[in-house]
Amino acid sequence: MSTYLVFGGTGNVGRRVVERLARAGAAVRATSRRPRTAGLPAGVEVVTPDLYASGALDGVEAVFLMWPFHSAEPARRLVDALKRQARRVVFMTGGDVRPGVAPELQPTPVARWHATVEHLIEQAGMEWTIVSPSTFMANTLWWSEQIKAGDVVRGAYRTLKTVPIHEDDIAAVAVHALTEDGHAGRRYALTGPEVLTQEEQVRIIGEAIGRPLRWHELTREEERARLLADPGFPDGFVDELLDGYATLIAAPPPAVSTAVLDITGAPATQLSAWAAEHAAGFGGEPR
């Protein structure tokens, strides 16, 4: 039986890809830095991300790849290893990569890393599909501690508009691309079903947990100080995040894609449904 290799098998999207493949009866191998505590479905083989360990690529037919590194440096060696064994790769790109723009001309370091990996995959000779999701709905969990502590979320750029997407919708598209023909050479921009400001997202989460939540606007400098004081937030990412927000505020509103519906046959999930599923993460009652 052919084996599907899933990178980041315990991540927000990777775990969902693993679960969907396993439910379909596929042979699944997933990477995890902590294989003993991965908690993946029975029958899934869990390996460390060291693909050069004996047998890691044996029998692999198709690969779901996300990029966990803060550099594109390992990419060439990794793609070379994959192309010697796998026939098909689905790459979840990120960093707002601009299609058709050379890696070195991409607007941010993260976009440059992902664009470099995209380019190497496209040149490797495997069947490839790129999935480019919008903001994960799971990113709203950044507000969870504030919501657990009270009814006010403090932050900057309340009118920032995004099209948040359920991680399982990304996984559903990825599994179609991994297991079906007809997706080779395609790039799918994936979004949720609705454009929402940050303030609207907070309101929707409040409705899901049964508490009226409100947004308190901070200046950029106040938000910068708040993030730098947060031990769980990487200091080196603070200015990059805020710069990205400022750029998005000045840009035209994002577009809604129909790719999830077109590929899976099911409409993209609304934030209200995701928030109900994750109510416990915000201090609400599990649904």
TITOR-487106 format. One line per field, with one value per atom (N, C-alpha, C): residue number from 0; residue in three letters; x negated, z, y negated. Coordinates in steps of 0.02 Angstrom, whole numbers, m for minus. Each point is the difference from the previous one (the first is absolute). Layout:
! TITOR-487106
resi c(NUM,...)
resn c(Ala,...)
c1 c(X,...)
c3 c(Z,...)
c2 c(Y,...)
//
This chain:
! TITOR-487106
resi c(0,0,0,1,1,1,2,2,2,3,3,3,4,4,4,5,5,5,6,6,6,7,7,7,8,8,8,9,9,9,10,10,10,11,11,11,12,12,12,13,13,13,14,14,14,15,15,15,16,16,16,17,17,17,18,18,18,19,19,19,20,20,20,21,21,21,22,22,22,23,23,23,24,24,24,25,25,25,26,26,26,27,27,27,28,28,28,29,29,29,30,30,30,31,31,31,32,32,32,33,33,33,34,34,34,35,35,35,36,36,36,37,37,37,38,38,38,39,39,39,40,40,40,41,41,41,42,42,42,43,43,43,44,44,44,45,45,45,46,46,46,47,47,47,48,48,48,49,49,49,50,50,50,51,51,51,52,52,52,53,53,53,54,54,54,55,55,55,56,56,56,57,57,57,58,58,58,59,59,59,60,60,60,61,61,61,62,62,62,63,63,63,64,64,64,65,65,65,66,66,66,67,67,67,68,68,68,69,69,69,70,70,70,71,71,71,72,72,72,73,73,73,74,74,74,75,75,75,76,76,76,77,77,77,78,78,78,79,79,79,80,80,80,81,81,81,82,82,82,83,83,83,84,84,84,85,85,85,86,86,86,87,87,87,88,88,88,89,89,89,90,90,90,91,91,91,92,92,92,93,93,93,94,94,94,95,95,95,96,96,96,97,97,97,98,98,98,99,99,99,100,100,100,101,101,101,102,102,102,103,103,103,104,104,104,105,105,105,106,106,106,107,107,107,108,108,108,109,109,109,110,110,110,111,111,111,112,112,112,113,113,113,114,114,114,115,115,115,116,116,116,117,117,117,118,118,118,119,119,119,120,120,120,121,121,121,122,122,122,123,123,123,124,124,124,125,125,125,126,126,126,127,127,127,128,128,128,129,129,129,130,130,130,131,131,131,132,132,132,133,133,133,134,134,134,135,135,135,136,136,136,137,137,137,138,138,138,139,139,139,140,140,140,141,141,141,142,142,142,143,143,143,144,144,144,145,145,145,146,146,146,147,147,147,148,148,148,149,149,149,150,150,150,151,151,151,152,152,152,153,153,153,154,154,154,155,155,155,156,156,156,157,157,157,158,158,158,159,159,159,160,160,160,161,161,161,162,162,162,163,163,163,164,164,164,165,165,165,166,166,166,167,167,167,168,168,168,169,169,169,170,170,170,171,171,171,172,172,172,173,173,173,174,174,174,175,175,175,176,176,176,177,177,177,178,178,178,179,179,179,180,180,180,181,181,181,182,182,182,183,183,183,184,184,184,185,185,185,186,186,186,187,187,187,188,188,188,189,189,189,190,190,190,191,191,191,192,192,192,193,193,193,194,194,194,195,195,195,196,196,196,197,197,197,198,198,198,199,199,199,200,200,200,201,201,201,202,202,202,203,203,203,204,204,204,205,205,205,206,206,206,207,207,207,208,208,208,209,209,209,210,210,210,211,211,211,212,212,212,213,213,213,214,214,214,215,215,215,216,216,216,217,217,217,218,218,218,219,219,219,220,220,220,221,221,221,222,222,222,223,223,223,224,224,224,225,225,225,226,226,226,227,227,227,228,228,228,229,229,229,230,230,230,231,231,231,232,232,232,233,233,233,234,234,234,235,235,235,236,236,236,237,237,237,238,238,238,239,239,239,240,240,240,241,241,241,242,242,242,243,243,243,244,244,244,245,245,245,246,246,246,247,247,247,248,248,248,249,249,249,250,250,250,251,251,251,252,252,252,253,253,253,254,254,254,255,255,255,256,256,256,257,257,257,258,258,258,259,259,259,260,260,260,261,261,261,262,262,262,263,263,263,264,264,264,265,265,265,266,266,266,267,267,267,268,268,268,269,269,269,270,270,270,271,271,271,272,272,272,273,273,273,274,274,274,275,275,275,276,276,276,277,277,277,278,278,278,279,279,279,280,280,280,281,281,281,282,282,282,283,283,283,284,284,284,285,285,285,286,286,286)
resn c(Met,Met,Met,Ser,Ser,Ser,Thr,Thr,Thr,Tyr,Tyr,Tyr,Leu,Leu,Leu,Val,Val,Val,Phe,Phe,Phe,Gly,Gly,Gly,Gly,Gly,Gly,Thr,Thr,Thr,Gly,Gly,Gly,Asn,Asn,Asn,Val,Val,Val,Gly,Gly,Gly,Arg,Arg,Arg,Arg,Arg,Arg,Val,Val,Val,Val,Val,Val,Glu,Glu,Glu,Arg,Arg,Arg,Leu,Leu,Leu,Ala,Ala,Ala,Arg,Arg,Arg,Ala,Ala,Ala,Gly,Gly,Gly,Ala,Ala,Ala,Ala,Ala,Ala,Val,Val,Val,Arg,Arg,Arg,Ala,Ala,Ala,Thr,Thr,Thr,Ser,Ser,Ser,Arg,Arg,Arg,Arg,Arg,Arg,Pro,Pro,Pro,Arg,Arg,Arg,Thr,Thr,Thr,Ala,Ala,Ala,Gly,Gly,Gly,Leu,Leu,Leu,Pro,Pro,Pro,Ala,Ala,Ala,Gly,Gly,Gly,Val,Val,Val,Glu,Glu,Glu,Val,Val,Val,Val,Val,Val,Thr,Thr,Thr,Pro,Pro,Pro,Asp,Asp,Asp,Leu,Leu,Leu,Tyr,Tyr,Tyr,Ala,Ala,Ala,Ser,Ser,Ser,Gly,Gly,Gly,Ala,Ala,Ala,Leu,Leu,Leu,Asp,Asp,Asp,Gly,Gly,Gly,Val,Val,Val,Glu,Glu,Glu,Ala,Ala,Ala,Val,Val,Val,Phe,Phe,Phe,Leu,Leu,Leu,Met,Met,Met,Trp,Trp,Trp,Pro,Pro,Pro,Phe,Phe,Phe,His,His,His,Ser,Ser,Ser,Ala,Ala,Ala,Glu,Glu,Glu,Pro,Pro,Pro,Ala,Ala,Ala,Arg,Arg,Arg,Arg,Arg,Arg,Leu,Leu,Leu,Val,Val,Val,Asp,Asp,Asp,Ala,Ala,Ala,Leu,Leu,Leu,Lys,Lys,Lys,Arg,Arg,Arg,Gln,Gln,Gln,Ala,Ala,Ala,Arg,Arg,Arg,Arg,Arg,Arg,Val,Val,Val,Val,Val,Val,Phe,Phe,Phe,Met,Met,Met,Thr,Thr,Thr,Gly,Gly,Gly,Gly,Gly,Gly,Asp,Asp,Asp,Val,Val,Val,Arg,Arg,Arg,Pro,Pro,Pro,Gly,Gly,Gly,Val,Val,Val,Ala,Ala,Ala,Pro,Pro,Pro,Glu,Glu,Glu,Leu,Leu,Leu,Gln,Gln,Gln,Pro,Pro,Pro,Thr,Thr,Thr,Pro,Pro,Pro,Val,Val,Val,Ala,Ala,Ala,Arg,Arg,Arg,Trp,Trp,Trp,His,His,His,Ala,Ala,Ala,Thr,Thr,Thr,Val,Val,Val,Glu,Glu,Glu,His,His,His,Leu,Leu,Leu,Ile,Ile,Ile,Glu,Glu,Glu,Gln,Gln,Gln,Ala,Ala,Ala,Gly,Gly,Gly,Met,Met,Met,Glu,Glu,Glu,Trp,Trp,Trp,Thr,Thr,Thr,Ile,Ile,Ile,Val,Val,Val,Ser,Ser,Ser,Pro,Pro,Pro,Ser,Ser,Ser,Thr,Thr,Thr,Phe,Phe,Phe,Met,Met,Met,Ala,Ala,Ala,Asn,Asn,Asn,Thr,Thr,Thr,Leu,Leu,Leu,Trp,Trp,Trp,Trp,Trp,Trp,Ser,Ser,Ser,Glu,Glu,Glu,Gln,Gln,Gln,Ile,Ile,Ile,Lys,Lys,Lys,Ala,Ala,Ala,Gly,Gly,Gly,Asp,Asp,Asp,Val,Val,Val,Val,Val,Val,Arg,Arg,Arg,Gly,Gly,Gly,Ala,Ala,Ala,Tyr,Tyr,Tyr,Arg,Arg,Arg,Thr,Thr,Thr,Leu,Leu,Leu,Lys,Lys,Lys,Thr,Thr,Thr,Val,Val,Val,Pro,Pro,Pro,Ile,Ile,Ile,His,His,His,Glu,Glu,Glu,Asp,Asp,Asp,Asp,Asp,Asp,Ile,Ile,Ile,Ala,Ala,Ala,Ala,Ala,Ala,Val,Val,Val,Ala,Ala,Ala,Val,Val,Val,His,His,His,Ala,Ala,Ala,Leu,Leu,Leu,Thr,Thr,Thr,Glu,Glu,Glu,Asp,Asp,Asp,Gly,Gly,Gly,His,His,His,Ala,Ala,Ala,Gly,Gly,Gly,Arg,Arg,Arg,Arg,Arg,Arg,Tyr,Tyr,Tyr,Ala,Ala,Ala,Leu,Leu,Leu,Thr,Thr,Thr,Gly,Gly,Gly,Pro,Pro,Pro,Glu,Glu,Glu,Val,Val,Val,Leu,Leu,Leu,Thr,Thr,Thr,Gln,Gln,Gln,Glu,Glu,Glu,Glu,Glu,Glu,Gln,Gln,Gln,Val,Val,Val,Arg,Arg,Arg,Ile,Ile,Ile,Ile,Ile,Ile,Gly,Gly,Gly,Glu,Glu,Glu,Ala,Ala,Ala,Ile,Ile,Ile,Gly,Gly,Gly,Arg,Arg,Arg,Pro,Pro,Pro,Leu,Leu,Leu,Arg,Arg,Arg,Trp,Trp,Trp,His,His,His,Glu,Glu,Glu,Leu,Leu,Leu,Thr,Thr,Thr,Arg,Arg,Arg,Glu,Glu,Glu,Glu,Glu,Glu,Glu,Glu,Glu,Arg,Arg,Arg,Ala,Ala,Ala,Arg,Arg,Arg,Leu,Leu,Leu,Leu,Leu,Leu,Ala,Ala,Ala,Asp,Asp,Asp,Pro,Pro,Pro,Gly,Gly,Gly,Phe,Phe,Phe,Pro,Pro,Pro,Asp,Asp,Asp,Gly,Gly,Gly,Phe,Phe,Phe,Val,Val,Val,Asp,Asp,Asp,Glu,Glu,Glu,Leu,Leu,Leu,Leu,Leu,Leu,Asp,Asp,Asp,Gly,Gly,Gly,Tyr,Tyr,Tyr,Ala,Ala,Ala,Thr,Thr,Thr,Leu,Leu,Leu,Ile,Ile,Ile,Ala,Ala,Ala,Ala,Ala,Ala,Pro,Pro,Pro,Pro,Pro,Pro,Pro,Pro,Pro,Ala,Ala,Ala,Val,Val,Val,Ser,Ser,Ser,Thr,Thr,Thr,Ala,Ala,Ala,Val,Val,Val,Leu,Leu,Leu,Asp,Asp,Asp,Ile,Ile,Ile,Thr,Thr,Thr,Gly,Gly,Gly,Ala,Ala,Ala,Pro,Pro,Pro,Ala,Ala,Ala,Thr,Thr,Thr,Gln,Gln,Gln,Leu,Leu,Leu,Ser,Ser,Ser,Ala,Ala,Ala,Trp,Trp,Trp,Ala,Ala,Ala,Ala,Ala,Ala,Glu,Glu,Glu,His,His,His,Ala,Ala,Ala,Ala,Ala,Ala,Gly,Gly,Gly,Phe,Phe,Phe,Gly,Gly,Gly,Gly,Gly,Gly,Glu,Glu,Glu,Pro,Pro,Pro,Arg,Arg,Arg)
c1 c(m42,42,m44,18,m36,8,m51,m1,2,39,2,m42,m46,m43,26,15,27,m50,m25,m44,43,m28,37,63,m5,59,38,m28,37,19,m10,16,74,18,71,30,m40,25,m24,m63,m27,38,20,38,66,32,63,m11,m56,m16,m10,m38,m11,66,43,63,44,3,42,m27,m65,m29,11,m10,9,72,48,71,16,m37,12,m36,m36,m34,m68,m29,m65,m56,m56,m60,m33,m7,m23,m62,m48,m60,m3,m9,1,m62,m24,m58,22,m39,11,m67,m13,m61,5,61,11,46,m27,42,38,m28,33,63,4,58,42,m8,34,76,25,72,38,m31,32,39,45,43,m39,31,m31,m17,m57,m22,m44,m1,m43,m71,m48,m70,m28,m28,m27,m76,m30,m73,m24,m64,m28,m8,m9,m7,m64,m45,m62,15,10,17,m57,m59,m58,m11,43,m2,24,m23,16,75,24,70,50,m20,48,40,m32,33,21,m12,16,74,14,69,43,m29,39,22,65,29,11,25,17,m16,m14,m24,41,22,27,m57,m20,m57,20,m17,3,m72,m13,m69,m9,m31,m6,m63,m45,m65,1,m43,m7,m54,m3,m49,18,m22,10,m61,m49,m63,7,42,4,40,30,50,m28,m57,m26,m13,m31,m15,65,48,63,37,7,35,m35,m66,m38,16,6,17,71,46,69,8,m33,12,m29,m47,m27,50,52,47,72,22,71,18,61,26,36,27,45,m15,3,m9,52,30,46,m35,m15,m36,46,4,38,m46,8,m43,26,m36,19,m37,7,m37,22,62,26,m45,m21,m40,38,m34,30,m15,51,m11,m34,m46,m34,m56,m12,m55,m59,m60,m60,m9,m27,m8,m35,m54,m38,37,55,39,64,10,58,m4,58,0,m26,0,m21,m46,m39,m43,39,59,39,23,22,21,m59,m59,m59,m16,5,m13,49,64,51,m4,m13,m6,m59,m54,m58,18,37,21,47,47,45,m39,m49,m39,m36,m31,m36,47,60,49,22,14,24,m52,m64,m54,m22,30,m26,24,53,24,57,19,57,65,56,65,6,16,4,65,23,56,m18,14,m12,67,6,59,m22,33,m19,59,2,58,m6,58,3,m13,12,m13,38,m34,33,48,58,45,m32,m45,m35,m41,m17,m38,40,66,39,m14,m29,m19,m53,m32,m46,36,66,39,26,m14,35,m13,m61,m14,37,3,38,74,27,71,16,m45,10,m1,m39,m8,55,37,50,37,36,42,m28,m63,m31,m63,m5,m61,m36,m62,m39,m48,m1,m45,2,m43,m3,34,20,27,66,48,65,35,m13,35,m38,m54,m38,46,5,45,m39,23,m28,58,m17,51,m19,8,m27,30,m42,19,m8,47,m3,m57,m40,m57,22,59,24,19,21,14,m65,m54,m65,m18,8,m17,43,63,44,m25,m19,m26,m65,m44,m64,9,47,11,27,44,22,m60,m43,m58,m50,m5,m45,25,65,27,34,10,35,m45,15,m32,36,m32,31,m20,m46,m21,m73,m33,m71,m9,m50,m15,49,42,50,m22,20,m10,69,18,66,m5,30,7,62,m10,54,18,65,23,62,18,65,54,62,57,16,m34,21,m60,2,m50,21,m47,16,m55,19,m50,m18,m55,m18,55,30,53,60,17,56,m16,m63,m19,9,m20,9,73,43,72,27,m21,24,m22,m61,m24,42,16,42,68,30,65,m6,m55,m9,m8,m30,m12,52,48,54,m18,m48,m20,m10,25,m11,m72,m38,m70,m5,m47,m11,m74,m15,m69,m20,m60,m28,m61,4,m53,m62,m58,m65,m36,m44,m44,m51,m34,m51,m53,m22,m52,24,63,28,4,21,4,m70,m48,m68,m26,12,m22,35,65,37,m27,m14,m26,m71,m41,m68,0,52,5,30,26,32,m54,m13,m54,13,63,16,m3,m15,m3,m72,m25,m71,m16,m48,m17,m18,m36,m23,55,60,56,46,m10,47,4,m57,1,22,m20,21,76,29,73,35,m23,33,m10,m59,m11,48,9,46,71,21,67,9,m50,5,5,m37,4,69,28,66,55,m6,49,4,m59,m3,19,5,14,75,21,71,23,65,25,m16,m13,m16,61,m14,54,17,62,23,m8,m32,m10,54,19,47,m36,m66,m39,19,14,19,63,51,62,m13,m39,m12,m35,m46,m41,31,30,26,74,36,73,37,m37,31,m21,46,m19,m51,m40,m48,36,m30,31,m2,54,3,m36,m25,m35,45,64,46,m1,m3,m3,m67,m55,m66,m2,25,m2,41,57,39,m38,m36,m41,m55,m27,m58,18,63,23,m41,m18,m38,m67,m30,m63,4,61,11,34,3,31,75,27,71,13,63,19,m13,m31,m10,67,m1,62,m3)
c3 c(0,0,0,m39,m1,67,18,63,m12,40,m1,58,m15,52,14,64,20,46,m22,42,51,59,50,21,12,12,63,45,60,m2,m57,m6,m15,m5,m10,m63,m54,m63,m8,15,m10,36,62,38,m37,m27,m36,m64,m34,m60,19,53,24,16,38,20,m60,m48,m59,m41,m9,m37,37,66,39,m3,4,m4,m67,m52,m67,m9,51,m4,m32,m10,m31,50,m27,40,10,62,15,44,m19,40,14,63,18,40,m11,38,63,52,64,36,31,41,63,19,61,m17,m35,m23,55,59,54,25,m7,26,m56,m62,m57,4,28,7,m65,m51,m65,m3,m50,m2,m2,26,m1,m71,m9,m65,m37,23,m32,26,m46,18,12,58,18,0,m36,m6,16,15,10,m67,m2,m64,m37,29,m35,m55,m60,m56,m21,24,m21,45,51,41,m43,16,m40,m4,m62,m11,1,14,7,m65,m57,m64,m37,30,m33,m18,m63,m22,m4,9,0,m71,m9,m65,m7,54,m2,67,m2,59,10,62,20,37,m27,27,22,62,23,21,6,11,71,45,70,15,m50,14,m10,36,m7,m51,m52,m53,m56,m60,m56,m11,44,m10,m8,42,m7,m61,m37,m50,m56,m27,m58,18,57,20,13,30,15,m64,m46,m62,m41,1,m36,29,66,32,m19,0,m16,m72,m46,m71,m19,39,m14,16,40,20,m17,14,m6,m71,m19,m66,3,59,5,65,m1,60,1,58,12,51,m20,44,24,67,29,9,m43,0,51,8,49,m11,48,m4,m54,m24,m53,m61,m21,m61,m59,m41,m60,m59,m27,m56,m59,m31,m59,14,64,18,25,m23,20,76,29,73,29,m33,27,m3,m38,m7,42,40,43,55,27,44,70,26,69,3,55,6,m3,34,0,m71,m37,m70,m42,13,m38,13,64,16,m37,7,m30,m76,m30,m72,m25,39,m18,m1,51,3,m58,m13,m57,m65,m11,m62,m6,55,m2,m14,30,m12,m73,m26,m70,m49,17,m44,11,49,21,m43,m39,m43,30,63,29,m21,5,m4,62,m11,58,0,60,10,57,m8,52,30,66,34,40,m10,31,41,65,41,27,14,35,74,40,72,32,41,35,52,6,55,68,3,63,25,m44,22,50,1,49,71,7,67,32,m40,29,52,m7,46,60,4,48,72,17,69,20,m46,14,10,m42,4,64,19,63,60,m7,57,4,m54,0,m65,m10,m59,m52,8,m44,m31,m66,m36,m21,21,m16,m57,m49,m57,m46,m50,m50,m65,m40,m67,3,35,8,m67,m49,m65,m50,22,m46,m24,m66,m30,m25,20,m26,m18,m29,m18,33,66,37,m24,1,m26,54,2,45,m23,47,m18,m32,19,m30,m73,m20,m70,m41,28,m34,m8,54,m2,m52,m4,m48,m71,m16,m67,m11,50,m7,m12,34,m10,m70,m25,m70,m47,10,m44,7,60,11,m32,1,m17,m68,m32,m64,m56,m61,m58,m16,m41,m23,37,48,38,m14,m42,m13,m34,24,m29,18,50,20,64,6,60,25,61,26,57,m11,53,41,63,43,52,7,50,34,55,30,m40,26,m40,8,47,14,20,m23,19,68,48,68,26,35,36,64,31,64,52,m1,47,m10,m63,m14,22,m7,22,75,37,73,18,m35,14,m12,m55,m17,52,24,52,63,17,58,m6,m59,m11,9,m21,4,72,42,70,48,m28,41,43,m23,37,m49,15,m45,6,m52,0,m40,19,m38,m10,m50,m20,30,28,23,m42,m38,m48,36,m18,23,m58,16,m51,m19,m55,m21,54,30,51,62,18,58,m15,m60,m18,m4,m25,m3,70,46,70,31,m15,27,m25,m65,m29,25,7,25,72,38,70,6,m55,1,m8,52,m4,m53,m20,m49,m72,m11,m67,m19,m57,m18,m14,36,m7,m72,m34,m67,m52,19,m48,10,55,17,m54,m19,m49,m69,m17,m64,m2,55,3,m7,38,m1,m67,m30,m67,m50,6,m45,8,63,12,m31,8,m28,m76,m31,m73,m21,36,m17,9,52,12,m60,m29,m56,m67,m2,m63,m11,m61,m12,42,15,40,m34,39,m30,m34,m48,m37,32,m10,23,m58,14,m51,7,m56,2,m6,7,m13,46,64,45,m26,m18,m27,m67,m43,m66,3,47,3,43,56,47,m7,m31,m6,62,51,61,9,22,9,56,m5,52,65,55,67,26,29,29,68,18,63,60,m6,55,17,m52,12,30,m26,29,73,16,68,47,m24,41,14,m48,9,52,1,42,59,21,54,63,15,61,1,m60,m4,20,2,20,69,34,66,0,m60,m4,10,m2,8,m66,4,m62,m33,m68,m38,m27)
c2 c(60,m60,m62,m50,m63,m36,m37,m36,m75,m35,m73,m26,m45,m30,m70,m14,m65,m34,m57,m41,m38,m13,m37,35,65,41,m16,m39,m20,m74,m33,m71,m12,m63,m19,31,3,28,72,12,67,54,m13,50,16,m51,10,40,m12,39,73,13,68,34,m34,30,17,m45,12,59,3,56,66,m1,61,25,m46,20,32,m21,28,67,22,65,m2,m59,m6,18,20,9,m68,m21,m68,2,m40,m12,m75,m19,m70,m18,m61,m23,m37,10,m35,m3,m56,m5,41,18,40,59,49,56,36,5,38,m34,m66,m36,m31,24,m31,7,55,9,5,31,7,65,7,59,66,52,66,20,30,22,m49,m63,m50,9,4,6,m70,m11,m66,3,m46,m2,m70,m7,m67,m34,m66,m35,15,42,18,51,m25,44,44,m15,39,60,7,60,59,58,60,11,6,19,m56,m62,m54,m12,12,m13,64,57,64,4,13,10,m62,m58,m62,m17,m9,m16,m76,m30,m71,m32,m65,m36,m64,m11,m66,m35,m58,m35,m70,m16,m69,m19,m65,m21,m28,40,m21,m40,m5,m30,m76,m36,m72,m17,39,m9,48,m16,47,44,m6,35,75,35,73,23,m47,19,43,m18,37,73,11,69,38,m33,34,18,m47,13,54,m1,53,69,3,64,22,m46,17,23,m34,16,68,25,67,55,m16,52,m17,m62,m16,m21,15,m19,m67,m17,m58,m36,m67,m40,m56,m10,m56,m45,m61,m46,m55,m7,m55,m60,m48,m58,m51,m55,m50,m65,m45,m62,m48,8,m44,0,59,6,m28,m40,m28,46,33,47,m34,36,m27,m48,m15,m45,41,m15,37,m2,54,2,m61,m22,m56,m67,m3,m61,1,53,3,m52,m22,m59,11,62,11,61,7,59,65,3,62,16,m50,11,24,m26,22,73,22,70,45,m16,43,m1,m57,m4,41,2,41,73,22,71,15,m45,9,11,m44,4,67,23,63,58,m2,54,0,m59,m5,25,m5,21,72,34,66,58,m10,54,41,m14,34,m35,35,m34,m44,m64,m44,m40,m15,m44,m47,m64,m49,m21,5,m27,m61,m55,m63,m26,18,m19,m70,m29,m64,12,m51,4,59,39,55,m27,32,m18,13,48,14,m58,m47,m58,m43,6,m38,24,58,24,m44,m43,m50,m43,m6,m42,40,64,42,m21,m18,m19,m64,m48,m61,16,44,16,39,45,36,m47,m54,m46,m53,m11,m53,m4,m54,m7,m49,m19,m49,30,m7,19,m64,m7,m59,15,m43,10,m60,1,m53,23,m48,13,39,m27,35,9,m45,4,43,32,44,55,8,50,60,59,63,46,58,49,66,5,58,65,52,66,53,46,58,45,23,43,66,24,62,m9,m60,m13,3,m26,5,74,38,71,37,m17,33,m10,m62,m13,37,0,34,74,31,72,15,m42,8,m3,m49,m8,57,28,56,65,10,66,3,m57,m1,m26,20,m30,m66,m41,m61,m63,7,m59,m19,38,m14,m68,m37,m64,m55,12,m50,m35,m63,m39,m22,20,m15,m51,m58,m50,18,15,23,m53,m12,m47,28,m32,13,m34,1,m24,m74,m35,m69,m43,m62,m50,m29,2,m23,m45,m53,m40,37,m22,30,m12,m59,m15,46,15,45,72,20,67,8,m51,1,5,m37,3,70,31,67,51,m5,45,m9,m63,m13,33,m3,32,76,28,73,23,m42,21,m29,m38,m26,m60,m40,m60,m57,m60,m56,m26,8,m23,m64,m43,m61,m12,m38,m16,m67,m4,m64,m15,m54,m17,m28,28,m25,m34,m46,m27,54,m11,49,7,m55,4,36,m11,36,75,17,71,31,m37,25,15,m45,10,60,8,57,66,4,62,15,m51,11,24,m18,21,70,27,66,53,41,50,54,7,52,m24,m64,m27,m15,25,m10,m73,m28,m71,m18,45,m15,m5,22,m1,m60,m38,m53,m54,m28,m54,26,61,28,8,22,8,m67,m49,m66,m35,9,m28,32,66,35,m25,m11,m25,m69,m43,m67,1,46,8,23,48,27,m52,m41,m53,m48,m13,m48,32,66,35,7,17,14,59,5,56,67,52,65,30,44,33,67,21,65,49,57,52,54,30,56,67,0,61,57,m13,54,35,m38,29,35,m32,27,68,8,61,54,m20,50,13,m47,6,m25,m22,m27,m73,m43,m70,m9,m53,m16,m15,19,m5,m72,m22,m66,m2,m60,m8,18,m14,16,74,43,72,20,m28,15,m21,m60,m25,44,26,45,64,26,59,m12,m61,m15,m45,2,m44,10,63,13,m36,m12,m34,m73,m27,m69,m5,56,0,14,16,16,74,19,70,38,59,39,15,m2,14,72)
//
